[in-house]
Amino acid sequence: PNGDTEISIDMSKIDNPDLPKIFDYIDANIDQHVVNLQKWIQQPSISNTGEGIQESAEMVKGFFDQLGCQDTKVYDVGETEWGQQGNPVVYAGCDEGADKTVAIYWMYDTMPVTQPDLWKAPPFEGQLVEQAPYKKVLIGRGATNSKGPEMSMWNALMSIKAVTGKLPVNLKIIAEGDEERMDIGYRKFMQDHKDLFSDVDAMYTFGGQSAGGGARGLSGSEGCVFFELITSGKSWGRGPSRSNIHGAYKRGVDSPAWRHIKMLSTLVDDSGNNVLVKGFYDNMEPINPQDDAKLHAAAKDYDMKAAADNLGVARFMSDDPYTMLKQLSYGTSFNLDGIWAGNMFEGGSGAILPNRIVSKHNIRYIPNMTGQDIVDKVRKHLDAHGYKDVQINVVGDVPWSKTSTDTEIGHAVSKMFDAFNIPSAPLHDYSSIMGGYWPSYLFSGYAVNVPIFGGMAGSGGNAHAANEYYVIEGAGKVYGMAGAEKSVAVALYNYAGLNGSETASSD
């Protein structure tokens, strides 16, 4: 259970007599807990293709039934506002007769596997492999994003009930199947069922440590709008108009594909890093002085090479740690996520002149920008550059969310980090976002408004990439799965006021 970790829990900060018993139970059952994760990894749940989504939703409901939640249901959310059918949302209400009620956010969907030949182990087997510095990591699609942390959370909850018979808080759990599709079904579910959460006191969600051992609580979120740009011979009035044709005809037929590439080149400069859409950078709220000071402090000891190696990139856009951290934490981007047309198989040949080209784009944005305003500006840009025929298909929009972390749930998780000797950022009493998007806006004012904080021990990597992994046996300053489970138990006991004195807060 402890792997090769150099740090351990400071038991002088664990006051509740039940927690050491829960820790022992976790250690004694960690092998089965790993098997639980393997079984979940073996069930594909790819939201962008639909593979295994229905089956996985029922599997997740089964987790909540096993936990003893009295009210569990798979909701068919119906058609969303962007015209697509939303994937099922799994809800569980667990009444433990406790004083406080906590909402827990999960996602059960994953990204597709796009480069199977690069995986060191099959993506849907959940094999355990050695990966320095760890003796055991679990390889699989969804291992870190986010089945590994979530299964650690579930194992912790099951361990608490096995030892004590009840949880320290009541739970309202939401597991969505559309996180990789801009949370379109989750948004619809919250619009229709906000009444289910009227008695919630706070939201707690999963998290993990960085490769260096530190952790940052999850609270606010940047914004992200995702859309497709579509060029076709039919809408253009030139090139193939009904289907792809033989590539030999390029000698006499215009190419919608080349037109699409030319169109894309107008959106950004030659570096690909600066957006040329008029007004794109308007309304950007400057970073507040407190967050800026944190970035300067973090940059002093930041190892750029180690960070790049861990991410699997040759280098960052900037060699200056502060500039890089600020861009990743409070920056904007216009990404080309993928492009589809014509001859899409790798290797070989095959002459094709495509009639339809689709490029996919996610745009990260910050206060006080909005997704719809960005889409409108892109539309005006395309029209002004002679591309009125290019269609914009909005897949979804996740607005930014600013929150404070100087709250009771924030202090509960921060106290856990302290007991586990995990460095973490100080809590703050001002509204802030600091990188990464997730649908926190739904619980910070859109549907309900409660304090939000997420954080755990444990770690993983390669989200959305080949060889996605979750650490099973920790090493150095990073805990393994057993440590992750124990951290959840401590955070919830802290929030319930059952592990030491409660910390005053602004909840």
N, C-alpha and C positions, 0 to 999 in steps of 0.2 A: 504493500500500500504506500509506503513512503518513498520507494524508488531510491534514487541517489540524491535526494534533496539535501541542501546544506542549511535550510531553514526549517523551522517547525512552529507549531502553535504554542503561544505563550499561555500555558495552562493557568497561570496566575490571573489571567483575564477571563477565564471561563468559570463563572460562579454557580451556574445552575447545575445541580447534581445529575440531571438527566443527560446533559450534553456529553460527558465522558462515556456514558453507556451507549449513546448513539454513535460516538466515534468508534467504540469497540465493535459495535454491530456492523458498521460500514466496513471496517478492516476485515472482519470475519467473512463478509459476504461479497467482497469486491470482485471475485472471479465471476459470480453470477451477475453482478452489475455490469461487467464488461460484456457478457453474453447478451444482456438486455439491449445494449447499444448495437451489438453486431446484428441482432435480429431486426432492429429498426433500419439499419443501413441496408440490409438485404431486401427491404421493401422499397423499391424506387418510388419517388414522389416528385415528378418533374412537372412543374406547373406550366411551363411554356409549351409542352407537348401533350400534357394530360396523362402521361404514363404513370399509372399507379396512384393517382390522386384520390379517387374514390376509396380504394382499398386502404390507403394510408390514413384517410380521415377516420375510417372505422377503427383502424388500429389505435389511433390516438384516443378515440372515445373509450376504447378498451383500457388504455392506461388509466384514464380518469375513473372508470368503473372499478378497476382494481384498487385505486386509492380510496375508494369508499365514498366518493362524491355522490350526494343524493340526487342531483339534477344534472344529467349529462345528455347532450343532444348534438347531432350533426345537422347544421342548418344549411339548406339550399337557399343561397342569397338571391338567386335570380339574375336578371340582366342588370348590369351596372350602367352608370351614366355615360360611359364611353362606348356603349353598344355591345360589349362582350359579356358572356356568361361568367359570373364569378365562381370561383372554386369554393367548395364547402368550408364553412367555419365551424370548428368544434368548440362547444362551450361546456364548462363544468362549473357548477355551484356546489361548494363544499362547506356545509355548516358544521363548525366544530364547537359551537357554543362559546366562542372566544369574544373578547371585547373589541377586537379590531378585525377589519376585513381588508384583504389585500388582493388586488387584481394582478394576475401574472400573464405576461405576454409571451406567446410562443409562435413560431412558424414551423409548419411541417413540410413545406415544399423546398425543393432544391433546384439548382441550375442543371441543365443537361450536361452530358459528358461529350465534349467536342473534340478531344484529342486522345482517344483511347490508347493509342500506341505509346504514349508518354507515361502511362501509369506503371509504377513498379509492382502493383498488386491490383487485381480487378476491382473496379470502383463500387461494385455492389456485393462484395463478399465480406468486408469488414475484417480483413486479415490484420494480424499483429506483426509488426516488423520492427527491427532495430533501426533507429535513425538518430545519429549522434546529435546532441549529447544524451539522448533518451534510449534506454534499453527496450522500451516498448511504446510504440504509437500505433493507433488504429488508422488504417488507410481506408478511405471510402468517400463517395460523394455524399455531402451533408455532414461529414464528420465534425467539422468545426462550425459550419454555417448551415444549420445550427443544432443538429441532432445530438452532438456530443455534450455541449453545455446543458441542453434541455434534458437529456437522459440523466445527467448527473443531478440535475434539480429534482427530477422525478424519483430517482433512487434515494435521494436525501429525504424527500417527503415520505416515501414508503418506509424508510429506516426509522424516522421519527415515530410513525404510527406503530411499527412493530415493537418498539421499545416502550412507548408511553401510552399507546392506544388512541391518541388524538394529536392534532396539529396545534401549534401555539396561536394560530390565527385562522380565521375563516378565509376561504379562497374563492375568487371568481377567475377562472382560467379561460383565456381565449387563444385558440390555436388556429392560425389562418393558413390557407393554402395558396396565397397569391402574393407573398412578399416579393418574389422574383418577377411579378407582373404588376408592380407598383401598388400592391395592397388593394386592388380594386374591389375584391369581394369583402375584405375586412372593413373597408370604408362603408360599403353598402350595409353590412351587418350592423355597424355602430350607428348608422343613420336610423335603422329600423328598430334597434333593440337597446337604445341607451338607457331605458328604464331598468334593465337588468343590473346596472352598475350605480344606482342611486345611493346605495349604502356603502360604497367603496371608500376607504380612507386613504389609500395610496396604491401606487403601482410599483411592482418589483419585477425586474426582468433579468435574463441571463447575461453573462459577461465572461471575462477571462483576463488573464495576465498577458503582458507583452513578452517577447522573447527574453528581455532583460529582467523580467520578474515583477515589474511595476504594473499598476492597474489604474484605469481611469473609469470613474462611474459613468454609466450611460444615463443621460437625462434628455437634454434638448437635441434637436436634429436640424441639419441643413435641409434645404428643399431640393427636390429632384423632379424634373419633368422629363418624360420619355416619349419620343415620337418617331415615326417613320417618315422618310421622304421617298416618294414613289414617282418614278419617271416611266412612261410607257409610250410605245409608238402610237397607240390609239389616241391618247390625250394630246400628244405632241402633233400628230397629223403627219408624221414622217417615220420612216423605218418600219419594221414589222408591226402590224396592227392587230393580228389575231393570235399569234403564238410565236415562239422562237422559230427561226428558219436556219437553213444551212449557212455556215460562215462564209462559204465561197461567194455569197451574194453581197458581201461587204463592198466588193468592187463597184457595185451600182446602187447600193441601198444605204441610207443614213443609219447611224448607230445610236439608239437611245442610251446605250451603256456609256459611250464616250461623252454624250451630252450630260449624263448624270455625274460623271467624274469632273467635267468642267464646272458644273453647277456647284459641286462640293468644294471646289478650289476657291470659290468666291467667299466662302463662309469664314475661313481662317487665313492667317498670313502663312508665309512659307515655313515657319517653325511649327505650325500646327497648334501653337499655344496661345495665340492672341486672336480673339474673335473680332471679325470685321463687320458684323451685323450692327447697323446704326442704332445707337442707344442701348446696346446690350448691357453695358456697365453702368447705366443710369440707376439711380435709387439704391445703390449699394451702401449700406450703413457701415461706417468705419468700425473697426474692432474697438471694443471698449478698453480703457487703460488697464483694468485689472487683468483681463485675458491676455492682453499684449505683454504685460509684465511676466505672466506665467510662461509665455512662449520664450521670452528672452532668457528666463531662468532655465527652462528645459534645454535650450539650445547650447548652454555652456558645456554640458557633459554629454552631448548627443554624438554618437558614433555613426557618422554618415555611411561609412563602408559596411559596417555590420547591418545597418538598417536596410541598405540596398541588397546585400547578400540574402538576408532573411526574406525579403520580398521577392527576390528572384529577378531583379532588374540590374542592368549594367551600371546605371547611375541615375541620379535625380536631375531634374531640369536645372536646379541651382546647386552649387557646391556649398552654399552658405546655410548652416543648420537652421538659423532663425527664419530665413526666407522660405526654406522648404517646409518647415513646420507650420508657418503661417498660411502658406498656400494650401497645405493638406487639411488644416484645421478651420480656416476661415477664408477659403478661396472659391473661385468659380471655374467651371470648365465646360467645354462643348466637345463631347467625345463622339467618335465614330466607333460604335460597338460592334458593328458587323455590316456586311453588304451581301446581298443575295441576287443572283441572276445567272441564267444560262448554264454553262458547263461548271458544275459545282463539285465534281468528283476529283479526288487528288490522284495525280499520276496519269500517265497515258495522254491521249489527245482526244479530239472530238470537236470539229468545227461547228460553232454555233454563233448565230447573231441574235442576242437576246431581244425580246420584245418588251420586257418589264424588268425594272431594277428597283430594289428596295434597300435603302440603307437605314440602319437603326442608330439612334442617338440618345444619350442621356446627358442632360444639362444640369449640373449642380449649381444651386443658387442660394443666396443668403438674404437676411433682412436688408432692405425692405422690397426685394425683388419678388415677382410672382411668376408662376409657371405660365399662366395665360398671357401675360404681357410679353414674355419671351417668345412664345409661339406667334403672337401677333407681329412682333418685330421681325421674326424670321420670314413670315409671310410677305411683309412689305419689302424685305430685302430681295426675296426671290422674284417678286413682281417687278421691282425696279431694275433687276439684272436680266430681264427677259425670260424668266422661267415661271410664267403664270400657270403653265400647264402642270407643273410639278405639284403633286398632292402632298399635304401634310396630314398624317393620321396620328392623332394623339392617343397613345396607349394608356397613359395615366399620369397623375400629378400628385406628388406628396409634398405638401407645403412645409416650410420650415417651422420650427417650434422652439421658443426660448423659455427656459425654465430656471428656477433657482434650485440649488442643491442643499442649501442650509435648511433642511427639513428633517422631520423625525425619521423618515425612511433613509434619507441621506446619512444622518448620523449613525443609524443602525448598521449600514453597510460600511461606513468609515471605521466604526469601532471594530467590525470584523476584520477589515484590512489591517488594523493596528495589532489585533491579537494574532494574526497570521504572519506578522512581520512583512507585509506587502506594502511597498511605497505607493502612495496615491496622492492625487492633487488635493489641495485644501478645498473644503466646501465653501460655497459663496452664497451670499444673500441677494444677488442681483440676477436678473434674467439673462441667460447666456446660451449660445450654441458653440460647440467646439468640434466640428467635423463629424462626418458620417451621417447617413440618412436612415431613418427607420420611422415608422408611423406614430411617433410620440404625440403628434398634433391631435390625434383622435382622443387622447386622454388629458390634453392640456388646454382644452377650451373648445374644441370642435364639437365633440359629443358630450363629454363630461370634463371636469377640471379638477384633477387631484395631483398631489405631489408625485413625482416619478424619480426613481433611481434604480439602477441595475449594476450589479458587480459581483464577481465570484473569483475564487482561485481557479487554477487550471489554465490550460492553454491549448492552442492548435494553430493551424496555418494552411495556406494555399487555398483559401476560399475562392470559389469560381475558377479554380485552376486544376491542373493535373496533380495527382498525389495529395489531395486534401487530407489532412490528418488531425487527430485529436490525441493529446498526450495521455497515455495510460499510466506509465510509471514516470514520475517527475525526476528532475535533475537540477542541480544548482539551486537557483532561486525560484524555480517554477514548480508548482505542485502538480501532481498527477490527478487521476480521476477521484481517488479517495479524498484528497485534499479539497477538490472542487465540491464534492458532496458535503463535507463537513462545513465548508464556508457558507453554504446555503442554510444549513441548520442554524449556525450561529447568527447569521443575519436576521433570520426570522425570529429567533428567540430574543435578539436584541430589540427588534421592533416591537415585539409583544411586551417588552419591559420585564422579561423573565431571566435576563442575564445581566446582573448588575443594575445600577440605578439608571433610569431613563435620562437621556440628555435633552435638556430644554431645546426647543426648536421653534421655527416659525410656521409649522403646519397649521 
